[in-house]
């Protein structure tokens, strides 16, 4: 059983349950996590984005800034044309990099279940401390 964690940083939890698989490369995981999300202005308050699969943190990224969806190239992820053309003004992606090792060690492999909705949470986005 995974250990629960307390999050002290300003974080966006991004549940990638539909995209995640155990054999993902770092690039695939990064692309699955960084976009393409319906997020509001609170996105600008986050310092880190957590890739979350079944309430477990798989990776932590330092967020540098947010860009309109499909601004950056996706090499490993198929992006639906409707998102590219019509919905991108309502969707965002972050530009960033893998977080520093002390932050990653603190969160990777830990449960964030206590921060996620207990039922009916269709939205894959959860903000913590922002």
MMTF fields as JSON, N, C-alpha, C and O atoms, coordinates in Angstrom:
{
  "mmtfVersion": "1.0.0",
  "mmtfProducer": "UNKNOWN",
  "numBonds": 519,
  "numAtoms": 520,
  "numGroups": 130,
  "numChains": 1,
  "numModels": 1,
  "chainsPerModel": [1],
  "groupsPerChain": [130],
  "chainIdList": ["A"],
  "bondAtomList": [4, 2, 8, 6, 12, 10, 16, 14, 20, 18, 24, 22, 28, 26, 32, 30, 36, 34, 40, 38, 44, 42, 48, 46, 52, 50, 56, 54, 60, 58, 64, 62, 68, 66, 72, 70, 76, 74, 80, 78, 84, 82, 88, 86, 92, 90, 96, 94, 100, 98, 104, 102, 108, 106, 112, 110, 116, 114, 120, 118, 124, 122, 128, 126, 132, 130, 136, 134, 140, 138, 144, 142, 148, 146, 152, 150, 156, 154, 160, 158, 164, 162, 168, 166, 172, 170, 176, 174, 180, 178, 184, 182, 188, 186, 192, 190, 196, 194, 200, 198, 204, 202, 208, 206, 212, 210, 216, 214, 220, 218, 224, 222, 228, 226, 232, 230, 236, 234, 240, 238, 244, 242, 248, 246, 252, 250, 256, 254, 260, 258, 264, 262, 268, 266, 272, 270, 276, 274, 280, 278, 284, 282, 288, 286, 292, 290, 296, 294, 300, 298, 304, 302, 308, 306, 312, 310, 316, 314, 320, 318, 324, 322, 328, 326, 332, 330, 336, 334, 340, 338, 344, 342, 348, 346, 352, 350, 356, 354, 360, 358, 364, 362, 368, 366, 372, 370, 376, 374, 380, 378, 384, 382, 388, 386, 392, 390, 396, 394, 400, 398, 404, 402, 408, 406, 412, 410, 416, 414, 420, 418, 424, 422, 428, 426, 432, 430, 436, 434, 440, 438, 444, 442, 448, 446, 452, 450, 456, 454, 460, 458, 464, 462, 468, 466, 472, 470, 476, 474, 480, 478, 484, 482, 488, 486, 492, 490, 496, 494, 500, 498, 504, 502, 508, 506, 512, 510, 516, 514],
  "bondOrderList": [1, 1, 1, 1, 1, 1, 1, 1, 1, 1, 1, 1, 1, 1, 1, 1, 1, 1, 1, 1, 1, 1, 1, 1, 1, 1, 1, 1, 1, 1, 1, 1, 1, 1, 1, 1, 1, 1, 1, 1, 1, 1, 1, 1, 1, 1, 1, 1, 1, 1, 1, 1, 1, 1, 1, 1, 1, 1, 1, 1, 1, 1, 1, 1, 1, 1, 1, 1, 1, 1, 1, 1, 1, 1, 1, 1, 1, 1, 1, 1, 1, 1, 1, 1, 1, 1, 1, 1, 1, 1, 1, 1, 1, 1, 1, 1, 1, 1, 1, 1, 1, 1, 1, 1, 1, 1, 1, 1, 1, 1, 1, 1, 1, 1, 1, 1, 1, 1, 1, 1, 1, 1, 1, 1, 1, 1, 1, 1, 1],
  "groupList": [{"groupName": "UNK", "atomNameList": ["N", "CA", "C", "O"], "elementList": ["N", "C", "C", "O"], "formalChargeList": [0, 0, 0, 0], "bondAtomList": [1, 0, 2, 1, 3, 2], "bondOrderList": [1, 1, 2], "singleLetterCode": "X", "chemCompType": "L-PEPTIDE LINKING"}],
  "groupTypeList": [0, 0, 0, 0, 0, 0, 0, 0, 0, 0, 0, 0, 0, 0, 0, 0, 0, 0, 0, 0, 0, 0, 0, 0, 0, 0, 0, 0, 0, 0, 0, 0, 0, 0, 0, 0, 0, 0, 0, 0, 0, 0, 0, 0, 0, 0, 0, 0, 0, 0, 0, 0, 0, 0, 0, 0, 0, 0, 0, 0, 0, 0, 0, 0, 0, 0, 0, 0, 0, 0, 0, 0, 0, 0, 0, 0, 0, 0, 0, 0, 0, 0, 0, 0, 0, 0, 0, 0, 0, 0, 0, 0, 0, 0, 0, 0, 0, 0, 0, 0, 0, 0, 0, 0, 0, 0, 0, 0, 0, 0, 0, 0, 0, 0, 0, 0, 0, 0, 0, 0, 0, 0, 0, 0, 0, 0, 0, 0, 0, 0],
  "groupIdList": [1, 2, 3, 4, 5, 6, 7, 8, 9, 10, 11, 12, 13, 14, 15, 16, 17, 18, 19, 20, 21, 22, 23, 24, 25, 26, 27, 28, 29, 30, 31, 32, 33, 34, 35, 36, 37, 38, 39, 40, 41, 42, 43, 44, 45, 46, 47, 48, 49, 50, 51, 52, 53, 54, 55, 56, 57, 58, 59, 60, 61, 62, 63, 64, 65, 66, 67, 68, 69, 70, 71, 72, 73, 74, 75, 76, 77, 78, 79, 80, 81, 82, 83, 84, 85, 86, 87, 88, 89, 90, 91, 92, 93, 94, 95, 96, 97, 98, 99, 100, 101, 102, 103, 104, 105, 106, 107, 108, 109, 110, 111, 112, 113, 114, 115, 116, 117, 118, 119, 120, 121, 122, 123, 124, 125, 126, 127, 128, 129, 130],
  "secStructList": [7, 7, 7, 5, 7, 7, 7, 7, 1, 7, 3, 3, 3, 3, 3, 7, 6, 6, 6, 7, 7, 6, 6, 7, 7, 2, 2, 2, 2, 2, 2, 2, 2, 2, 3, 3, 3, 7, 7, 7, 4, 4, 4, 4, 4, 7, 1, 3, 3, 3, 3, 3, 3, 6, 6, 3, 3, 3, 3, 3, 3, 3, 3, 3, 3, 3, 3, 3, 6, 6, 1, 1, 7, 7, 1, 1, 1, 7, 7, 7, 2, 2, 2, 2, 2, 6, 4, 4, 4, 4, 7, 3, 3, 3, 3, 3, 3, 3, 7, 7, 2, 2, 2, 2, 2, 2, 2, 6, 6, 7, 5, 7, 4, 4, 4, 1, 7, 1, 1, 7, 7, 7, 7, 7, 3, 3, 3, 3, 7, 7],
  "xCoordList": [0.842, 0.0, 0.881, 1.873, 0.523, 1.327, 1.06, -0.065, 2.108, 2.052, 1.388, 1.714, 0.453, -0.169, 0.823, 1.767, 0.608, 1.539, 0.788, -0.413, 1.503, 0.992, 1.715, 2.944, 0.95, 1.53, 1.639, 0.644, 2.842, 3.087, 3.258, 3.071, 3.604, 3.856, 2.542, 1.493, 2.624, 1.494, 1.505, 2.415, 0.481, 0.51, -0.794, -1.872, -0.662, -1.812, -1.647, -0.643, -2.635, -2.648, -3.355, -4.486, -2.691, -3.262, -3.395, -2.408, -4.636, -4.896, -4.853, -5.615, -3.948, -3.74, -4.133, -3.503, -5.176, -5.591, -5.85, -5.549, -6.4, -6.729, -5.506, -5.503, -4.488, -3.31, -2.141, -1.253, -2.142, -0.977, -0.883, -1.89, 0.358, 0.642, 2.049, 2.892, 2.282, 3.521, 4.797, 5.861, 4.704, 5.92, 6.159, 6.938, 5.497, 5.675, 7.109, 7.77, 7.575, 8.873, 8.685, 7.559, 9.79, 9.712, 9.039, 8.256, 9.337, 8.736, 7.227, 6.463, 6.8, 5.367, 4.653, 3.566, 5.258, 4.659, 4.569, 3.552, 5.618, 5.622, 4.535, 3.799, 4.425, 3.424, 1.999, 1.094, 1.795, 0.474, 0.083, -1.097, 1.072, 0.808, 0.699, -0.139, 1.516, 1.61, 0.414, 0.235, -0.387, -1.551, -2.465, -2.054, -3.564, -4.226, -5.458, -6.42, -5.434, -6.374, -7.257, -6.846, -8.477, -9.364, -9.02, -9.419, -8.282, -7.9, -8.163, -8.088, -8.469, -8.742, -7.495, -6.377, -7.705, -6.582, -5.768, -4.629, -6.324, -5.557, -4.302, -3.364, -4.286, -3.1, -1.846, -0.754, -2.0, -0.852, -0.237, 0.845, -0.911, -0.398, 0.444, 1.122, 0.42, 1.09, 2.592, 3.055, 3.325, 4.767, 5.108, 6.085, 4.28, 4.554, 3.296, 2.183, 3.494, 2.424, 2.784, 3.893, 1.834, 2.037, 1.301, 0.11, 2.004, 1.367, 0.827, 1.591, -0.496, -1.138, -1.879, -2.675, -1.601, -2.297, -2.86, -2.121, -4.183, -4.868, -4.421, -4.124, -4.378, -4.068, -2.604, -2.263, -1.734, -0.307, 0.484, 0.269, 1.394, 2.219, 3.271, 4.067, 3.259, 4.205, 5.393, 6.488, 5.177, 6.265, 5.869, 4.687, 6.879, 6.667, 7.424, 8.601, 6.717, 7.302, 7.284, 6.314, 8.353, 8.426, 7.779, 8.221, 6.733, 6.01, 6.666, 6.826, 7.042, 7.628, 6.558, 6.553, 5.664, 4.571, 3.508, 3.714, 2.364, 1.238, 1.065, 1.206, 0.759, 0.583, -0.752, -1.249, -1.333, -2.538, -2.248, -1.14, -3.238, -3.088, -2.498, -2.821, -1.636, -1.006, -0.016, 0.314, 0.457, 1.528, 2.824, 3.589, 3.049, 4.238, 3.929, 2.782, 4.957, 4.791, 4.615, 5.233, 3.776, 3.614, 4.215, 3.756, 5.229, 5.908, 5.356, 5.38, 4.854, 4.421, 2.923, 2.394, 2.243, 0.822, 0.013, 0.31, -1.016, -1.92, -2.861, -3.557, -2.868, -3.719, -4.886, -4.695, -6.081, -7.295, -7.398, -7.198, -7.708, -7.802, -8.785, -8.532, -9.896, -10.884, -10.266, -10.589, -9.394, -8.726, -7.758, -7.687, -7.027, -6.062, -6.742, -6.209, -7.897, -8.516, -9.534, -9.479, -10.445, -11.566, -11.396, -11.539, -11.1, -11.122, -9.842, -9.797, -8.82, -7.551, -7.604, -6.792, -8.534, -8.635, -9.166, -9.035, -9.758, -10.277, -9.383, -9.675, -8.304, -7.431, -6.0, -5.586, -5.26, -3.899, -2.945, -3.355, -1.67, -0.603, 0.499, 0.662, 1.246, 2.338, 3.661, 3.844, 4.564, 5.943, 6.751, 6.651, 7.553, 8.318, 9.308, 9.597, 9.816, 10.821, 10.636, 9.89, 11.319, 11.273, 11.773, 12.785, 11.051, 11.369, 12.701, 13.243, 13.2, 14.444, 14.289, 13.187, 15.399, 15.366, 14.753, 14.069, 14.97, 14.404, 12.878, 12.227, 12.299, 10.841, 10.318, 9.3, 11.001, 10.583, 10.602, 9.655, 11.671, 11.781, 10.667, 10.207, 10.252, 9.207, 7.844, 7.039, 7.583, 6.227, 6.069, 5.022, 7.05, 6.868, 6.621, 7.329, 5.595, 5.217, 4.279, 3.847, 3.959, 3.076, 1.641, 1.376, 0.729, -0.692, -1.13, -0.718, -1.968, -2.592, -4.118, -4.865, -4.55, -5.974, -6.754, -7.892, -6.145, -6.838, -7.111, -7.889, -6.494, -6.727, -7.726, -8.177, -8.066, -8.935, -10.376, -10.63, -11.336, -12.742, -13.03, -12.527, -13.843, -14.117, -15.094, -15.103, -15.918, -16.84, -17.192, -17.196, -17.483, -17.968, -16.978, -17.378, -15.727, -14.749, -14.3, -13.248, -15.079, -14.726, -13.608, -12.863, -13.487, -12.447, -11.086, -10.883, -10.148, -8.833, -7.903, -6.782, -8.362, -7.534, -7.949, -9.132, -6.955, -7.19, -6.059, -4.886, -6.411, -5.429, -5.198, -6.132, -3.958, -3.614, -2.792, -1.778, -3.221, -2.526, -2.434, -1.516, -3.369, -3.373, -4.785, -4.977],
  "yCoordList": [-1.186, 0.0, 1.241, 1.304, 2.22, 3.423, 4.38, 4.516, 5.024, 5.962, 7.261, 7.797, 7.763, 9.052, 10.159, 9.99, 11.283, 12.392, 13.674, 13.785, 14.625, 15.97, 16.867, 16.876, 17.614, 18.488, 19.896, 20.478, 20.433, 21.78, 22.807, 24.001, 22.368, 23.249, 23.619, 23.035, 24.595, 24.963, 24.019, 24.06, 23.17, 22.034, 21.916, 22.246, 21.437, 20.978, 19.466, 18.993, 18.724, 17.267, 16.983, 17.42, 16.258, 15.938, 14.427, 13.7, 13.978, 12.536, 12.111, 12.599, 11.196, 10.724, 9.251, 8.49, 8.864, 7.462, 6.852, 5.677, 7.624, 7.078, 6.98, 6.188, 7.758, 7.78, 6.95, 6.566, 6.68, 6.06, 4.563, 3.86, 4.097, 2.66, 2.48, 3.37, 1.337, 1.085, 1.204, 1.5, 0.979, 1.002, 2.355, 2.441, 3.403, 4.731, 5.209, 4.97, 5.888, 6.549, 7.864, 8.309, 8.467, 9.773, 10.803, 11.626, 10.763, 11.71, 11.497, 12.462, 10.241, 9.943, 10.416, 10.989, 10.179, 10.6, 12.125, 12.674, 12.791, 14.255, 14.805, 15.711, 14.284, 14.764, 14.466, 15.269, 13.336, 13.004, 13.959, 14.258, 14.434, 15.275, 16.755, 17.458, 17.238, 18.69, 19.317, 20.532, 18.548, 19.132, 18.016, 16.856, 18.28, 19.501, 19.656, 18.9, 20.63, 20.659, 21.895, 22.976, 21.713, 22.842, 23.285, 22.648, 24.374, 24.911, 26.41, 27.072, 26.931, 28.355, 29.124, 28.616, 30.339, 31.224, 30.761, 31.196, 29.895, 29.354, 28.627, 28.449, 28.209, 27.523, 28.373, 27.838, 29.677, 30.576, 30.622, 31.18, 30.044, 30.025, 28.796, 28.77, 27.777, 26.519, 26.596, 27.269, 25.878, 25.73, 24.369, 24.226, 23.357, 21.991, 21.337, 21.632, 20.439, 19.596, 18.152, 17.7, 17.434, 16.024, 15.162, 15.362, 14.208, 13.188, 12.136, 11.509, 11.939, 11.06, 9.941, 10.188, 8.711, 7.543, 6.755, 6.307, 6.595, 5.884, 6.394, 5.612, 7.716, 8.445, 8.352, 8.794, 7.784, 7.68, 8.631, 8.671, 9.388, 10.325, 9.535, 8.795, 9.706, 9.011, 9.886, 9.379, 11.21, 12.135, 13.524, 13.827, 14.366, 15.746, 16.654, 16.442, 17.671, 18.624, 20.025, 20.427, 20.757, 22.172, 22.928, 22.819, 23.695, 24.434, 25.797, 26.558, 26.093, 27.396, 28.387, 29.538, 27.95, 28.806, 27.976, 26.803, 28.615, 27.984, 28.618, 29.83, 27.782, 28.219, 27.685, 26.672, 28.358, 27.798, 26.39, 26.103, 25.535, 24.143, 24.053, 24.851, 23.077, 22.755, 23.814, 23.879, 24.642, 25.578, 24.791, 25.038, 23.841, 22.999, 21.738, 21.296, 21.176, 19.96, 18.741, 18.649, 17.823, 16.528, 15.477, 15.302, 14.783, 13.775, 12.376, 11.545, 12.111, 10.755, 10.643, 9.537, 11.762, 11.757, 12.225, 13.251, 11.451, 11.83, 12.909, 12.706, 14.053, 15.162, 15.262, 15.339, 15.261, 15.29, 16.626, 17.686, 16.564, 17.771, 18.79, 19.992, 18.337, 19.267, 20.125, 21.307, 19.543, 20.303, 21.293, 22.448, 20.852, 21.721, 22.942, 24.05, 22.753, 23.815, 24.649, 25.877, 24.015, 24.727, 24.98, 26.112, 23.953, 24.05, 24.572, 24.763, 24.805, 25.166, 26.49, 26.715, 27.367, 28.619, 28.388, 29.258, 27.236, 26.9, 25.916, 25.547, 25.494, 24.479, 24.992, 25.858, 24.436, 24.898, 23.733, 22.602, 24.03, 23.079, 23.838, 25.045, 23.115, 23.797, 23.495, 22.451, 24.422, 24.243, 24.104, 24.935, 23.05, 22.821, 21.691, 21.246, 21.244, 20.194, 19.341, 19.703, 18.213, 17.361, 18.181, 18.877, 18.084, 18.865, 18.434, 17.375, 19.28, 18.99, 17.713, 17.367, 17.029, 15.691, 15.667, 14.702, 16.682, 16.651, 16.713, 16.115, 17.419, 17.479, 16.152, 15.642, 15.603, 14.32, 13.22, 12.439, 13.158, 12.131, 12.253, 11.257, 13.468, 13.739, 13.192, 12.797, 13.169, 12.862, 11.632, 10.988, 11.278, 10.153, 8.86, 8.534, 8.14, 6.881, 7.05, 6.065, 8.289, 8.563, 8.726, 9.104, 8.436, 8.589, 10.036, 10.682, 10.523, 11.836, 11.679, 12.619, 10.485, 10.166, 11.143, 11.493, 11.58, 12.477, 13.853, 14.627, 14.171, 15.439, 15.318, 16.326, 14.102, 13.869, 13.701, 13.259, 14.055, 13.876, 12.408, 11.523, 12.159, 10.772, 10.075, 8.846, 10.847, 10.231, 11.237, 12.447, 10.719, 11.536, 12.551, 13.443, 12.429, 13.403, 13.163, 12.565, 13.616, 13.413, 14.363, 14.055, 15.496, 16.459, 15.912, 15.586, 15.803, 15.242, 16.224, 15.865, 17.457, 18.503, 18.795, 18.965, 18.849, 19.272, 20.202, 19.879, 21.353, 22.303, 22.082, 21.781, 22.23, 22.109, 23.326, 23.624, 24.017, 25.186, 26.371, 27.184, 26.476, 27.637, 28.007, 28.962],
  "zCoordList": [0.0, 0.0, 0.0, 0.727, -0.808, -0.921, 0.227, 0.707, 0.643, 1.74, 1.288, 0.229, 2.102, 1.807, 2.073, 2.844, 1.438, 1.579, 1.886, 1.64, 2.419, 2.627, 1.631, 1.567, 0.863, -0.151, 0.422, 0.854, 0.422, 0.931, -0.183, 0.049, -1.371, -2.496, -3.201, -2.931, -4.104, -4.953, -6.152, -6.98, -6.233, -7.146, -7.925, -7.431, -9.154, -9.913, -10.07, -10.602, -9.607, -9.774, -11.094, -11.308, -11.964, -13.268, -13.374, -13.483, -13.339, -13.435, -14.894, -15.728, -15.176, -16.552, -16.679, -17.414, -15.957, -15.909, -17.28, -17.493, -18.213, -19.536, -20.446, -21.389, -20.182, -21.046, -20.512, -21.273, -19.235, -18.593, -18.885, -18.955, -19.052, -19.056, -18.479, -18.584, -17.882, -17.13, -17.96, -17.416, -19.251, -20.079, -20.759, -21.708, -20.281, -20.885, -20.749, -19.739, -21.787, -21.701, -20.933, -20.713, -20.535, -19.866, -20.771, -20.296, -22.066, -22.997, -23.116, -23.139, -23.193, -23.262, -22.006, -22.082, -20.862, -19.593, -19.527, -19.104, -19.938, -19.937, -20.861, -20.469, -22.056, -22.998, -22.533, -22.762, -21.89, -21.361, -20.239, -20.053, -19.495, -18.337, -18.694, -18.129, -19.607, -19.828, -20.538, -20.463, -21.205, -21.898, -22.346, -22.319, -22.715, -23.157, -22.269, -22.406, -21.361, -20.253, -20.251, -20.671, -19.77, -19.49, -18.073, -17.098, -17.97, -16.668, -16.66, -17.695, -15.49, -15.349, -14.965, -15.05, -14.548, -14.233, -13.028, -12.856, -12.198, -11.065, -11.519, -10.741, -12.771, -13.298, -13.114, -12.926, -13.167, -13.069, -11.675, -11.495, -10.696, -9.323, -9.007, -7.98, -9.862, -9.534, -9.805, -10.725, -8.965, -9.158, -9.751, -10.486, -9.418, -9.856, -10.404, -9.969, -11.372, -11.901, -11.591, -11.877, -11.004, -10.671, -11.689, -11.93, -12.284, -13.112, -12.155, -11.422, -12.161, -11.189, -11.915, -12.821, -11.499, -12.029, -10.85, -9.974, -10.847, -9.764, -8.398, -7.495, -8.262, -7.02, -6.584, -5.487, -7.425, -7.105, -8.013, -9.224, -7.408, -8.173, -8.95, -8.371, -10.266, -11.139, -11.523, -11.767, -11.577, -11.89, -11.422, -11.254, -11.215, -10.794, -11.756, -12.045, -12.243, -13.182, -12.59, -11.946, -12.811, -12.467, -13.62, -14.763, -13.324, -14.357, -14.542, -13.588, -15.78, -16.088, -16.538, -16.101, -17.398, -17.839, -18.547, -18.859, -18.792, -19.476, -20.84, -21.005, -21.811, -23.196, -23.721, -23.228, -24.714, -25.339, -25.865, -26.318, -25.799, -26.234, -27.632, -28.512, -27.819, -29.1, -29.57, -30.755, -28.646, -28.981, -29.172, -30.104, -28.271, -28.333, -29.135, -29.207, -29.726, -30.52, -29.611, -28.551, -30.037, -29.38, -30.298, -31.426, -29.826, -30.635, -30.412, -31.32, -29.199, -28.869, -28.63, -28.511, -28.56, -28.238, -29.429, -30.042, -29.747, -30.824, -30.288, -29.293, -30.964, -30.548, -31.517, -32.731, -30.975, -31.789, -32.52, -31.927, -33.793, -34.633, -34.067, -34.143, -33.503, -32.944, -31.853, -31.729, -31.076, -30.027, -30.659, -30.24, -31.648, -32.315, -32.939, -32.866, -33.542, -34.324, -33.551, -33.597, -32.855, -32.271, -30.776, -30.314, -30.043, -28.586, -27.967, -26.752, -28.733, -28.123, -27.374, -26.477, -27.717, -26.969, -25.559, -24.698, -25.321, -23.997, -23.255, -22.118, -23.887, -23.303, -23.226, -23.997, -22.277, -21.998, -21.83, -21.569, -21.984, -21.705, -20.972, -21.149, -20.153, -19.473, -20.141, -20.765, -19.997, -20.425, -19.15, -18.246, -19.08, -17.863, -18.04, -19.151, -16.909, -16.904, -15.657, -14.747, -15.627, -14.442, -13.251, -13.338, -12.156, -10.956, -10.348, -10.664, -9.476, -8.777, -7.941, -7.517, -7.716, -7.113, -5.714, -5.374, -4.904, -3.547, -3.574, -2.718, -4.532, -4.667, -5.218, -4.749, -6.195, -6.765, -5.706, -5.601, -4.929, -3.883, -2.845, -2.287, -2.604, -1.612, -2.041, -1.198, -3.367, -3.837, -4.722, -4.663, -5.53, -6.457, -5.681, -4.728, -6.122, -5.485, -4.308, -3.71, -3.968, -2.825, -3.289, -4.43, -2.388, -2.662, -2.429, -1.465, -3.332, -3.162, -3.107, -3.38, -2.754, -2.721, -1.838, -2.151, -0.74, 0.188, -0.434, 0.123, -1.565, -2.251, -3.399, -3.941, -3.763, -4.916, -4.466, -3.346, -5.344, -4.979, -4.7, -5.393, -3.683, -3.284, -4.229, -4.309, -4.946, -5.903, -6.998, -6.771, -8.174, -9.264, -9.838, -10.585, -9.506, -9.963, -11.392, -11.618, -12.353, -13.753, -14.187, -15.118, -13.531, -13.889, -13.484, -12.314, -14.422, -14.097, -13.378, -13.019, -13.168, -12.589, -11.155, -10.858, -10.267, -8.877, -8.473, -8.656, -7.925, -7.435, -5.945, -5.202, -5.518, -4.101, -3.711, -4.342, -2.687, -2.131, -3.088, -2.978, -4.018, -4.913, -5.326, -6.079]
}
